[in-house]
Amino acid sequence: MGKWSPRTWAIQDTSDAELIGEILRQTDRAAGLIAAEFVSERLKQAIVALFLHAWPKRDEELFSNRGPFADFSARIATAYAFGIIGPQTHHDLNLVRRIRNEFAHTLKPLDFASAPIAGRCSELKLPDEVKGSFRPPPYDQISDPRDRYLFVCGYVMSQLMAFTRLKRQSEGLCELP
């Protein structure tokens, strides 16, 4: 496989591949916003995988407007509380959220090289700690702020996809009427 590249993403289907292609073509600000929303959607899927019941208005009641899982922050906290993500991922996703908010709410030009964004990207832990199939040797340091941010988004999305797939496969094994 080769070393990790910002073009290395786990995909679930062709719409994922199209969205990842869009992220890679975008400006820093747009890439930061789209990648964070993609992670937020994967968090939603992982949380839903833990639900015991489905009902017609579930998404509307829980994930829209004022629902308890409507925003990125609530999804991160819930995933951590339920053990879907660990402390390092919790730390990094909160930095991703803060970077996303900076891109979304700052009315001046920003990119990953901007001081507040680059500083937060340097605090991300996963790019320095993840080894294995997602980031095969050589374990060269990922120093570019955009690459660090996209690494975290891509890695966390792959892990959330695996978690969701496993939970769905185990459904029904211990179900009681």
Secondary structure as UniProt FT lines:
FT   TURN            6..7
FT   HELIX           14..25
FT   HELIX           28..49
FT   TURN            56..57
FT   HELIX           58..63
FT   TURN            65..66
FT   TURN            68..69
FT   HELIX           72..81
FT   TURN            82..83
FT   HELIX           87..105
FT   TURN            112..113
FT   HELIX           115..123
FT   HELIX           126..129
FT   TURN            133..134
FT   HELIX           145..170
FT   TURN            171..174
//
